Amino acid sequence: MQEQPQREAAPPARHYRVHGTLVAARPLEPALYLVATPIGNLGDITLRALETLAGADVLACEDTRVTRVLLDRYGIATRPYAYHEHNADEVGPKLVAALDEGRSVALVSDAGTPLVSDPGYRLGQLALAAGHKVVPIPGASAPLAALVGSGLPNDAFLFAGFLPTRDKARRDRLGELSMVPATLVFFESPHRIGATLAAAADVLGADRPAAVCRELTKTFEEFRRGSLAGLAAHYEENPQVKGEIVLVVGPPAEPPPPPAADVDALLSALMRDMPAGKAATEAARQTGMPRRELYQRLLELKAGDGD
């Protein structure tokens, strides 16, 4: 009898594919897993994220069509369920119920890290309130990619999400942030970027450095750097903009130190009402100058008064 060819072994029920190799996903402990997904380039997924997506008992996502593209790319058969701002009140409790039953739940957004400007924040709150473990699976992040590619200071930064759409509210919000001593990072839509840059130039200062970061990690990725006024002028002349945008604005310039005579007058007034150390601290708060330098000057003024 002719020997029959052996059938290939059936793939494991939960698996993912990396460079053509099928990898079995390990079981996950019951928890809510917040999984970062690529913001454009599907190659930016992490191995840990793939294993989590393949191994989770339940996979929730913003748009099943978007997530299906990622899952198909890596051979993950898990069926995703929609969880977004329009059904969060209905689906959120069901996902928590799955956690109550001892199942693992993975949550992804369409791109980037869940909970950053999306309804995943509410699910995280529900899970924690119910006493469940929440596990972040880090990865791609549009704000961080824009920040490090902008060329602007990144030792301190503030992610401020989307600005208001109405001009007055937008300018008011920019005014609140104008003196924050950090680089500012915003999400913005392509049809509002010109108006936002014009408002930012007026409120934050025309010469303040900024970068418009568009289509990050995608084929037509672009970093356009310059002053707020210069960038506003560019988008006024070129209003047809496409793609997702992150706007990064550099920190405010440090004010020049006050004249020495003004500092001496301030120190003299303060030390009449408080001890030297406290007077130096208050002067540092008001002038932005180093406390040690002000304390030394205060001692010199006191010594001069004693002559």
SULUR-V842960 format. One record per residue. N is the residue number from 1. RES is the residue in three letters. D_FIRST is the distance of its C-alpha to the first C-alpha in Angstrom with 2 decimals. Layout:
N:RES:D_FIRST
N:RES:D_FIRST
This chain:
1:MET:0.00
2:GLN:3.76
3:GLU:6.26
4:GLN:8.81
5:PRO:12.33
6:GLN:14.66
7:ARG:17.53
8:GLU:20.96
9:ALA:23.03
10:ALA:25.55
11:PRO:28.96
12:PRO:31.64
13:ALA:33.76
14:ARG:36.74
15:HIS:36.35
16:TYR:38.01
17:ARG:37.07
18:VAL:39.11
19:HIS:38.54
20:GLY:34.98
21:THR:34.14
22:LEU:33.45
23:VAL:35.80
24:ALA:35.92
25:ALA:39.38
26:ARG:41.05
27:PRO:42.66
28:LEU:46.30
29:GLU:49.19
30:PRO:51.11
31:ALA:53.57
32:LEU:54.60
33:TYR:53.22
34:LEU:55.25
35:VAL:52.95
36:ALA:54.41
37:THR:52.46
38:PRO:53.05
39:ILE:56.23
40:GLY:54.73
41:ASN:52.31
42:LEU:49.04
43:GLY:48.46
44:ASP:51.29
45:ILE:49.26
46:THR:49.03
47:LEU:45.96
48:ARG:47.66
49:ALA:48.24
50:LEU:44.59
51:GLU:43.51
52:THR:46.21
53:LEU:45.30
54:ALA:41.63
55:GLY:42.45
56:ALA:45.32
57:ASP:44.97
58:VAL:47.29
59:LEU:48.05
60:ALA:51.36
61:CYS:52.57
62:GLU:55.34
63:ASP:53.28
64:THR:49.61
65:ARG:49.08
66:VAL:50.48
67:THR:48.54
68:ARG:45.27
69:VAL:45.58
70:LEU:45.77
71:LEU:42.92
72:ASP:40.60
73:ARG:41.58
74:TYR:40.29
75:GLY:37.31
76:ILE:39.12
77:ALA:38.03
78:THR:41.10
79:ARG:43.02
80:PRO:46.67
81:TYR:49.60
82:ALA:52.90
83:TYR:55.96
84:HIS:59.02
85:GLU:62.78
86:HIS:62.65
87:ASN:60.45
88:ALA:61.25
89:ASP:63.40
90:GLU:60.59
91:VAL:57.49
92:GLY:59.14
93:PRO:59.65
94:LYS:56.04
95:LEU:54.82
96:VAL:57.20
97:ALA:55.90
98:ALA:52.39
99:LEU:53.92
100:ASP:55.64
101:GLU:52.26
102:GLY:51.11
103:ARG:49.02
104:SER:49.16
105:VAL:50.64
106:ALA:50.56
107:LEU:53.15
108:VAL:53.22
109:SER:55.70
110:ASP:54.94
111:ALA:55.90
112:GLY:57.38
113:THR:58.31
114:PRO:58.58
115:LEU:62.06
116:VAL:63.83
117:SER:65.55
118:ASP:63.03
119:PRO:62.72
120:GLY:60.50
121:TYR:63.79
122:ARG:64.29
123:LEU:60.86
124:GLY:61.53
125:GLN:64.82
126:LEU:63.25
127:ALA:60.60
128:LEU:63.22
129:ALA:65.59
130:ALA:62.88
131:GLY:62.44
132:HIS:59.09
133:LYS:58.15
134:VAL:58.18
135:VAL:56.18
136:PRO:56.82
137:ILE:53.97
138:PRO:56.09
139:GLY:55.29
140:ALA:56.67
141:SER:60.22
142:ALA:62.21
143:PRO:65.63
144:LEU:64.75
145:ALA:63.11
146:ALA:66.25
147:LEU:68.57
148:VAL:67.15
149:GLY:66.86
150:SER:70.34
151:GLY:72.28
152:LEU:74.59
153:PRO:75.52
154:ASN:72.77
155:ASP:74.43
156:ALA:75.41
157:PHE:74.07
158:LEU:74.14
159:PHE:71.41
160:ALA:73.34
161:GLY:70.64
162:PHE:71.79
163:LEU:75.48
164:PRO:77.15
165:THR:76.89
166:ARG:80.62
167:ASP:82.90
168:LYS:85.47
169:ALA:82.95
170:ARG:81.03
171:ARG:84.23
172:ASP:85.24
173:ARG:81.93
174:LEU:82.25
175:GLY:85.77
176:GLU:84.51
177:LEU:82.10
178:SER:84.46
179:MET:85.65
180:VAL:82.50
181:PRO:82.28
182:ALA:78.63
183:THR:76.40
184:LEU:75.57
185:VAL:72.12
186:PHE:71.66
187:PHE:68.99
188:GLU:70.29
189:SER:69.16
190:PRO:69.40
191:HIS:71.98
192:ARG:74.30
193:ILE:74.11
194:GLY:77.17
195:ALA:79.36
196:THR:78.20
197:LEU:79.06
198:ALA:82.47
199:ALA:83.23
200:ALA:82.05
201:ALA:84.27
202:ASP:87.25
203:VAL:86.67
204:LEU:85.12
205:GLY:86.90
206:ALA:86.32
207:ASP:85.70
208:ARG:83.22
209:PRO:79.96
210:ALA:76.77
211:ALA:73.28
212:VAL:71.32
213:CYS:67.62
214:ARG:65.42
215:GLU:61.66
216:LEU:60.87
217:THR:57.57
218:LYS:56.80
219:THR:56.83
220:PHE:60.53
221:GLU:61.78
222:GLU:65.55
223:PHE:68.27
224:ARG:71.74
225:ARG:74.43
226:GLY:78.22
227:SER:81.16
228:LEU:81.02
229:ALA:83.58
230:GLY:81.71
231:LEU:78.41
232:ALA:80.20
233:ALA:81.70
234:HIS:78.34
235:TYR:76.71
236:GLU:79.83
237:GLU:79.38
238:ASN:75.58
239:PRO:75.04
240:GLN:71.60
241:VAL:69.38
242:LYS:65.70
243:GLY:63.39
244:GLU:63.80
245:ILE:66.82
246:VAL:68.05
247:LEU:71.76
248:VAL:72.97
249:VAL:76.73
250:GLY:78.35
251:PRO:80.74
252:PRO:84.46
253:ALA:86.64
254:GLU:88.66
255:PRO:92.29
256:PRO:94.86
257:PRO:96.84
258:PRO:100.19
259:PRO:103.36
260:ALA:104.68
261:ALA:107.84
262:ASP:105.85
263:VAL:103.80
264:ASP:106.99
265:ALA:108.52
266:LEU:105.51
267:LEU:105.44
268:SER:109.20
269:ALA:108.89
270:LEU:105.98
271:MET:107.50
272:ARG:110.59
273:ASP:108.53
274:MET:105.78
275:PRO:105.02
276:ALA:103.99
277:GLY:100.32
278:LYS:99.94
279:ALA:101.91
280:ALA:99.58
281:THR:96.53
282:GLU:98.00
283:ALA:99.04
284:ALA:95.50
285:ARG:94.17
286:GLN:96.68
287:THR:96.45
288:GLY:92.92
289:MET:94.43
290:PRO:93.34
291:ARG:95.04
292:ARG:95.83
293:GLU:97.65
294:LEU:99.60
295:TYR:100.53
296:GLN:101.90
297:ARG:103.94
298:LEU:105.25
299:LEU:106.49
300:GLU:108.22
301:LEU:109.93
302:LYS:111.13
303:ALA:112.44
304:GLY:114.30
305:ASP:115.89
306:GLY:117.26
307:ASP:119.11
